[in-house]
Amino acid sequence: MVDLFEKLKMEAGPLAKYSHLPDDYFFFPKLEGEIGPHMIFNGKKVLNWSLNNYLGLANHPEVRKADADAAAEFGLGYPMGARMMSGNSKYHVQLEKELAAFVKKEDAMLLNFGYQGVISIIDAIVNRKDVIVYDAESHACIIDGVRLHMGKRFVYAHNDMDSLEKQLERATKLANETGGGILVITEGVFGMSGNMGDLKGVVELKKKYNFRLFVDDAHGFGTMGPTGAGVGEELGVQDQVDLYFSTFAKSMASIGAFVAGDKNILKFLRYTMRSQIYAKSLPMPLVIGGLKRLELLKKHPELRTNLKAIMKAIKSGLKERGFAINETQTPPTPVLFKGGVGEAANMAMDLRENYGIFCSVVIYPVVPKDVIMFRIIPTAAHTLEDVERTLNAFSALKSKLDSGFYRKEELVSVTKG
Ligand SMILES: Cc1ncc(COP(=O)(O)O)c(C=O)c1O
């Protein structure tokens, strides 16, 4: 037998082995000042590419006012219970109606957090007889939802429709034996790679196989589609997406989430989703602030146009300069380099300290051992000058990396500002 806490020290998870690095620098960094492309980090001004704020709504004056007014009127406490018991309000209902209409579904339901919402949706709609088929690069919340599933699950190779079809054949055979159904889960935009989920390909397979499709469109909502209603709209298959999900944590620059679909399924979810029935409902400022964000998202398509202009400038600039990027039409822009963790840390620090640019760096185990990934998140609030400055900085970093500069010194000694 072991002491439970002693065991945890030995098994602290893949990221814990980097926890000796300076606190608040690579992990848990503190960005200060007004939320936007230019903030303060470690006492210095930085150009920031790490905000989940695609449309730049986080600091929009109307948004700030709506949030503040709602907080002044209701505080953060109200409503004081689970939605089903004492946590409902006309604003919650209004936001659901508006979200449903926007994503062209009969009904929608607010969720307190995207992560637990996805887990709980999956948990609610399948039982041990059912089969889940899901994309291999699915977000952790989908994986955790699948882990709760008591029945069979099959994973298909990322966006690979042949692999999906093979798994659907297996799933169909099994479901015929158990008398269950099939749920396919994928994402609208994969947040790390920026790949768009091949929803057209998935929907095409509906002609041959009987399944329901659940799409997590966290990164597509507000950014993709002619009206911003997401990747289903972008690809013209929204009517074939049976359950559509998005968080408020990206384009909406807030907290909370929603799921939308046919009214009967939404009714079922309202009465069965454990994360909603047994948890307090969204506080008023998040709901009223959500209404304002949705209003602006609909009223100002130029925010999406600005985002696309920044996104295109950064992607084409990186490509012209010979960087390894994934050529996608979606905002997340990973830039890949070859190198180890030490080089990654030195590069990120050089970028922050000497070029004044803050950009999240992603290392093993999220990417393979010899890959360094800088993840640029363009927003509507960035400018073309920001893009140019960043391209120049990345070119300088690449030359230094190629010359072995970042291998010279073993990891970081960061002076706190
Ligand atoms: C694809 C995807 N799904 C779900 C979530 C979780 O949403 P939330 O932050 O609202 O918990 C995220 C991250 O925010 C995400 O990127």
The ligand as an SDF file (V2000), in Angstrom:
LIG
                    3D

 16 16  0  0  0  0  0  0  0  0999 V2000
  -13.2390   22.5480  -28.5350 C   0  0  0  0  0  0  0  0  0  0  0  0
  -13.5180   23.0020  -27.1440 C   0  0  0  0  0  0  0  0  0  0  0  0
  -14.5900   22.4810  -26.4980 N   0  0  0  0  0  0  0  0  0  0  0  0
  -14.8840   22.8390  -25.2460 C   0  0  0  0  0  0  0  0  0  0  0  0
  -14.1060   23.7410  -24.5560 C   0  0  0  0  0  0  0  0  0  0  0  0
  -14.4340   24.0480  -23.1270 C   0  0  0  0  0  0  0  0  0  0  0  0
  -15.2040   25.1840  -22.9870 O   0  0  0  0  0  0  0  0  0  0  0  0
  -15.2000   26.0270  -21.6170 P   0  0  0  0  0  0  0  0  0  0  0  0
  -13.9530   26.8310  -21.5950 O   0  0  0  0  0  0  0  0  0  0  0  0
  -16.4550   26.8470  -21.7360 O   0  0  0  0  0  0  0  0  0  0  0  0
  -15.2790   25.0630  -20.4810 O   0  0  0  0  0  0  0  0  0  0  0  0
  -13.0120   24.3220  -25.1850 C   0  0  0  0  0  0  0  0  0  0  0  0
  -12.1760   25.3440  -24.5030 C   0  0  0  0  0  0  0  0  0  0  0  0
  -12.6000   26.3410  -24.0100 O   0  0  0  0  0  0  0  0  0  0  0  0
  -12.7080   23.9520  -26.5190 C   0  0  0  0  0  0  0  0  0  0  0  0
  -11.6530   24.4580  -27.1620 O   0  0  0  0  0  0  0  0  0  0  0  0
  1  2  1  0
  2  3  1  0
  2 15  2  0
  3  4  2  0
  4  5  1  0
  5  6  1  0
  5 12  2  0
  6  7  1  0
  7  8  1  0
  8  9  2  0
  8 10  1  0
  8 11  1  0
 12 13  1  0
 12 15  1  0
 13 14  2  0
 15 16  1  0
M  END
$$$$
